Every structure is written in structure tokens, then in C-alpha cells.
Amino acid sequence: MIDTSRVGLTLGPLDHKVTWRDVILYHLGIGARATDLHFVWEGAKDGLKVCPSYAVIPAFQPFFRVLKELKIDLRTVLHGEEAIRLHGPIPSEGILKTTVKVAGIYDKKKAALVVLETETTDEAGTALFDTRASLFCRGLGGWGGDPGPKAESVPVPRDRVPDFEISQKTTEEQAAIYRLSGDVNPLHIDPETARAAGFPKPILHGLCTFGFATRAILEGACGGDVNRLKAFQVRFADVVFPGDVITTRGWKLEDGRYAIEAATERAVVLSHALAVVED
């Protein structure tokens, strides 16, 4: 059984070195094209920009440290929800410092739900971004504990057409590229691990889909300006397989908020999703 007494455990700050190569590799992993010079060329006219979804990358090693502390096998982990909040632009070079906290451990009967929160600053201590991730750890539930709070519903206004709709095709190699940014869960590369988890083949990282959706929001709601996206939260509702087309739709609400939904031809893959855009 998972040790629920570790709620509140805090590790860090842990260093994450960022170089232009890391940033470009991440952008290629979330589908950036050779023509997206601001994402894939360190010599771009206005400088190399960093997609806000890069906020999830410095959290990988802290997450792995926490999972080791909690004695959780990475192969049992499925990502349930993710949220990022941006305080300023993410630098394309430098040392980022991330602190991670176990914010909650909940009983979902067949799985334990582990909620991890991170805060990341630059070397000078300036706050850059925060994240919150919910991880389903299969086989570790059923102790009769607190099931946790229900996710906030984000109604999609289906009585009107979306304010933007952008389709992006993933490649068969998408997961193989994305994992090089730090998410090395074998579920996304090893057919045997995928079958053991109940999938016919390796699935795309949920956070890769999250990155595709973030790029769509930048294009559809932010005029391409990475600094206008201030927050983005999602639930991972279904899987994406490398090669699928991801269609992201956004409906403008009020106060700069957008209801977001991403889907493949088979199913909605990002639900309960909300983006906050600065006008």
C-alpha cells in the first residue's frame, strides 16, 4: 500500500539546465515544423521563443525523485490531469530551479492518485511558472481512503461554433522524439509495456498532446505570442497513438478564458480544459 503519510513531502530546489538545443528538441517533440523559425532556430530574427508548455519539462526529474521516495514503479503511472500557470516568459538558456511537493494522495480503488505541485524560478529566484499534476498509480488503491476532490467542470458551449479549430497530425515517431525531453516512461516506446497496460501499442505522452494543444492555443487565441498564455489546465480523457491527427478547438468565454477541447477521430483526448489568455 502507498504510504499516505508522505503527503507534504517536499524536495528541492532541483536544478534543470536549459539550452537552445533542449528547447528546439522539445518543440520538435510537440510538432513544431521547420517553418516555425521562432521555435526551431536559435538564430531567429526576434530570438528563440519557448512554448509555455515547456513548463512541464523541469518537473520530470523531481517527479521521478518523488516516485522513488514513494516506492512507485514508473510503469504503473498514467497521467490524469495537468495544469500550468505562467508568471513570465520562459528563458531559452540558463538554470531553472524547481521545488516539488506531494500535495495529496487519494484512493481511487484500482489506483492511487498522487498529486504533485511544483514551483520553478530562475537562478535569481524570480518566479517563472507553477505546475500541478495528477498521476494515477495503477494497483495501489483500495485502502478505503479519501477519494479526493472532483475536478472542476469546464462546460463547452456547444451551441456555437468554436472561435478556433486547428488540426495537427502527429508522426509515427512523435513519442520517440518527445521522450528525449525527459519523460522516459516505457509505456510510450516499449510495445511489451504498452500491452501490459492494456494498449495495443505504445501511446503518445499525454504531455505531448498537451504541447500540441498549447501550440494550437498560441496560434488560435494568442496571435502567436507566447507571453499571452497565462494558464492552461486539462484532463487526459483518452489516448493518442503516434500518427493520429489532434484537433484542438477553443471557445472564448469571458475575462480572457477559453474552454478548450482536443480530440482525435476516435475520441476526445483533452477535456475539462481551460486556457487563460491575456488580451
C-alpha positions as CSV (number, residue, x, y, z in Angstrom):
1,M,0.0,0.0,0.0
2,I,1.2,3.5,-0.7
3,D,2.4,5.5,2.3
4,T,-0.1,8.3,2.7
5,S,2.0,9.8,5.5
6,R,4.3,11.3,2.8
7,V,1.7,13.9,1.9
8,G,3.6,17.2,2.3
9,L,6.9,15.7,1.3
10,T,8.9,18.5,-0.4
11,L,12.1,18.1,-2.5
12,G,14.3,20.7,-4.0
13,P,15.1,23.1,-5.4
14,L,16.5,20.8,-8.1
15,D,18.4,22.3,-11.0
16,H,17.4,22.0,-14.6
17,K,19.8,23.3,-17.2
18,V,18.1,24.8,-20.3
19,T,20.0,25.2,-23.6
20,W,18.7,26.2,-27.1
21,R,19.1,22.6,-28.2
22,D,16.8,21.4,-25.4
23,V,14.2,24.0,-26.3
24,I,14.3,23.1,-30.0
25,L,14.2,19.4,-29.4
26,Y,11.1,19.9,-27.2
27,H,9.4,22.0,-29.8
28,L,10.0,19.3,-32.5
29,G,8.6,16.8,-30.0
30,I,5.3,18.7,-29.8
31,G,5.0,19.0,-33.6
32,A,6.8,22.3,-34.5
33,R,7.7,22.5,-38.2
34,A,10.9,23.7,-39.9
35,T,8.9,26.8,-40.9
36,D,8.2,27.7,-37.2
37,L,11.5,29.6,-37.1
38,H,10.8,31.2,-33.7
39,F,10.5,27.7,-32.2
40,V,13.2,25.8,-34.1
41,W,16.0,28.2,-34.9
42,E,18.3,29.7,-32.3
43,G,19.1,32.5,-34.8
44,A,15.5,33.6,-35.4
45,K,15.1,37.3,-36.0
46,D,13.3,38.0,-32.7
47,G,15.1,35.3,-30.8
48,L,14.2,31.7,-29.9
49,K,10.8,31.6,-28.2
50,V,9.8,29.0,-25.6
51,C,6.3,27.4,-25.8
52,P,4.6,27.9,-22.4
53,S,4.0,24.1,-22.2
54,Y,7.8,23.7,-21.7
55,A,6.9,24.4,-18.0
56,V,6.2,20.7,-17.6
57,I,9.8,19.7,-18.6
58,P,11.8,20.7,-15.5
59,A,9.3,18.8,-13.4
60,F,10.2,15.4,-14.8
61,Q,13.3,14.7,-12.7
62,P,11.7,16.0,-9.5
63,F,8.7,13.7,-10.2
64,F,10.9,10.7,-10.7
65,R,12.6,11.5,-7.4
66,V,9.2,11.6,-5.6
67,L,8.1,8.4,-7.2
68,K,11.3,6.7,-6.0
69,E,10.7,8.1,-2.5
70,L,7.1,6.7,-2.6
71,K,8.3,3.4,-4.0
72,I,6.1,3.7,-7.0
73,D,7.0,1.8,-10.2
74,L,7.0,4.2,-13.1
75,R,5.5,1.5,-15.3
76,T,2.3,1.8,-13.2
77,V,1.8,5.5,-13.8
78,L,-0.7,7.2,-16.0
79,H,-1.1,10.9,-16.2
80,G,-4.6,12.1,-15.2
81,E,-4.5,15.9,-15.2
82,E,-2.1,18.7,-15.7
83,A,-2.1,22.4,-15.1
84,I,0.4,25.1,-15.7
85,R,0.5,28.8,-14.6
86,L,3.0,31.2,-16.1
87,H,4.4,34.2,-14.3
88,G,6.7,35.4,-17.1
89,P,8.5,34.2,-20.2
90,I,10.5,31.0,-20.0
91,P,14.2,31.6,-20.8
92,S,15.8,29.6,-23.6
93,E,19.1,29.4,-21.7
94,G,20.0,29.1,-18.1
95,I,19.4,27.2,-14.9
96,L,15.9,26.7,-13.7
97,K,15.3,25.7,-10.0
98,T,12.2,23.5,-9.3
99,T,10.7,22.5,-5.9
100,V,8.2,19.7,-5.9
101,K,5.6,18.9,-3.2
102,V,3.4,15.9,-2.7
103,A,0.1,17.8,-2.4
104,G,-2.2,14.8,-2.0
105,I,-2.6,11.0,-2.2
106,Y,-6.1,9.8,-2.8
107,D,-7.8,6.4,-3.1
108,K,-9.3,5.7,-6.5
109,K,-9.9,2.0,-5.7
110,K,-8.0,0.5,-8.5
111,A,-5.3,3.1,-8.3
112,A,-3.8,5.7,-6.0
113,L,-4.0,9.3,-7.3
114,V,-0.8,11.2,-6.4
115,V,-1.0,15.0,-6.8
116,L,2.3,16.8,-7.3
117,E,2.8,20.5,-7.3
118,T,6.0,22.3,-8.5
119,E,7.3,25.9,-8.4
120,T,10.1,26.9,-10.7
121,T,12.3,30.0,-10.5
122,D,15.4,31.3,-12.4
123,E,18.8,31.4,-10.6
124,A,18.0,34.8,-9.1
125,G,14.8,33.4,-7.5
126,T,12.3,35.1,-9.9
127,A,9.2,33.0,-10.1
128,L,8.7,31.7,-13.7
129,F,5.9,29.1,-13.5
130,D,4.0,26.6,-11.4
131,T,2.6,23.2,-12.3
132,R,0.1,20.7,-10.8
133,A,0.0,17.1,-12.0
134,S,-2.3,14.2,-11.0
135,L,-0.8,10.8,-11.5
136,F,-2.8,7.5,-11.5
137,C,-0.7,4.8,-10.0
138,R,-2.3,1.5,-11.0
139,G,-2.7,-1.2,-8.5
140,L,-2.0,0.9,-5.4
141,G,-5.6,1.9,-4.5
142,G,-8.2,0.2,-2.4
143,W,-7.3,1.1,1.2
144,G,-10.5,2.9,1.8
145,G,-9.0,6.4,1.9
146,D,-10.2,9.8,0.8
147,P,-11.2,9.6,-3.0
148,G,-10.2,13.3,-3.4
149,P,-12.0,16.3,-4.7
150,K,-13.9,16.3,-8.0
151,A,-12.3,18.1,-11.0
152,E,-13.7,21.5,-11.8
153,S,-16.1,21.2,-14.8
154,V,-15.4,23.5,-17.8
155,P,-18.6,23.4,-19.9
156,V,-18.0,23.6,-23.6
157,P,-20.6,25.9,-25.3
158,R,-21.7,23.5,-28.0
159,D,-24.5,25.8,-29.0
160,R,-22.0,27.8,-31.1
161,V,-19.0,27.1,-33.3
162,P,-15.6,27.3,-31.7
163,D,-13.6,30.5,-32.1
164,F,-10.8,28.5,-33.4
165,E,-10.2,24.9,-34.6
166,I,-6.8,23.7,-35.6
167,S,-5.8,20.2,-36.7
168,Q,-2.3,18.9,-36.4
169,K,-1.0,15.5,-37.5
170,T,1.4,13.6,-35.2
171,T,4.1,11.4,-36.8
172,E,4.8,7.7,-36.1
173,E,8.0,8.9,-34.4
174,Q,6.3,11.6,-32.2
175,A,6.6,9.7,-28.9
176,A,10.2,8.6,-29.7
177,I,11.2,12.2,-30.2
178,Y,9.2,13.6,-27.3
179,R,10.6,11.2,-24.7
180,L,14.1,12.7,-25.4
181,S,12.9,15.8,-23.4
182,G,12.8,13.7,-20.3
183,D,9.6,11.7,-20.0
184,V,11.1,8.2,-20.3
185,N,8.1,6.1,-19.2
186,P,8.5,2.9,-21.3
187,L,4.7,3.0,-21.9
188,H,5.5,5.4,-24.8
189,I,8.2,3.4,-26.5
190,D,8.1,-0.3,-25.5
191,P,5.3,-2.5,-27.1
192,E,5.5,-5.0,-24.2
193,T,5.0,-2.4,-21.5
194,A,2.1,-0.9,-23.6
195,R,0.4,-4.3,-23.9
196,A,0.8,-4.9,-20.1
197,A,-1.0,-1.6,-19.5
198,G,-3.9,-2.7,-21.9
199,F,-2.9,-0.8,-25.0
200,P,-2.3,-2.4,-28.4
201,K,0.9,-0.4,-28.9
202,P,2.8,2.5,-27.3
203,I,0.8,5.6,-26.8
204,L,1.7,9.2,-27.1
205,H,2.6,11.0,-23.9
206,G,-0.3,13.0,-22.5
207,L,2.0,15.9,-22.1
208,C,3.0,15.7,-25.8
209,T,-0.7,16.1,-26.6
210,F,-0.8,18.9,-24.1
211,G,2.0,20.6,-26.0
212,F,0.2,20.2,-29.4
213,A,-2.9,21.8,-27.8
214,T,-0.8,24.6,-26.4
215,R,0.7,25.4,-29.8
216,A,-2.9,25.5,-31.2
217,I,-3.9,27.9,-28.5
218,L,-1.0,30.2,-29.3
219,E,-2.0,30.2,-32.9
220,G,-5.8,30.4,-32.5
221,A,-6.1,32.7,-29.4
222,C,-2.7,34.4,-28.8
223,G,-1.7,35.7,-32.2
224,G,1.4,33.5,-31.9
225,D,2.6,35.5,-28.8
226,V,4.0,33.0,-26.2
227,N,3.7,35.7,-23.5
228,R,-0.1,36.0,-23.7
229,L,-0.9,32.5,-22.5
230,K,-1.0,32.7,-18.7
231,A,-2.5,29.3,-17.7
232,F,-3.7,26.1,-19.1
233,Q,-5.3,23.1,-17.4
234,V,-6.6,19.8,-18.8
235,R,-7.8,16.3,-18.0
236,F,-6.3,13.5,-20.1
237,A,-9.6,11.8,-21.2
238,D,-8.3,9.3,-23.8
239,V,-5.1,8.2,-25.5
240,V,-3.5,9.4,-28.7
241,F,-1.4,7.0,-30.8
242,P,1.6,8.3,-32.8
243,G,0.3,9.1,-36.3
244,D,-3.1,10.4,-35.1
245,V,-4.4,13.8,-36.0
246,I,-5.1,16.0,-33.0
247,T,-7.8,18.7,-33.5
248,T,-7.9,21.4,-30.8
249,R,-11.0,23.7,-30.5
250,G,-11.4,26.8,-28.4
251,W,-14.4,28.7,-27.3
252,K,-13.9,32.2,-25.9
253,L,-15.7,32.8,-22.6
254,E,-15.1,35.9,-20.5
255,D,-12.1,37.5,-18.8
256,G,-9.7,36.1,-21.3
257,R,-10.7,32.5,-20.7
258,Y,-11.2,29.8,-23.3
259,A,-12.9,26.5,-23.0
260,I,-10.6,24.0,-24.8
261,E,-11.2,20.5,-26.2
262,A,-8.8,18.3,-28.1
263,A,-9.8,15.2,-30.0
264,T,-8.7,12.6,-32.5
265,E,-11.1,10.9,-34.9
266,R,-11.8,8.3,-32.2
267,A,-12.4,10.3,-29.1
268,V,-12.0,13.5,-27.0
269,V,-8.5,13.3,-25.6
270,L,-8.3,16.5,-23.6
271,S,-11.3,17.5,-21.6
272,H,-12.1,19.8,-18.6
273,A,-9.7,22.1,-20.3
274,L,-9.4,25.9,-19.7
275,A,-6.9,28.4,-21.0
276,V,-6.3,31.9,-19.7
277,V,-5.1,34.4,-22.3
278,E,-4.0,37.9,-21.7
279,D,-5.6,40.4,-24.1
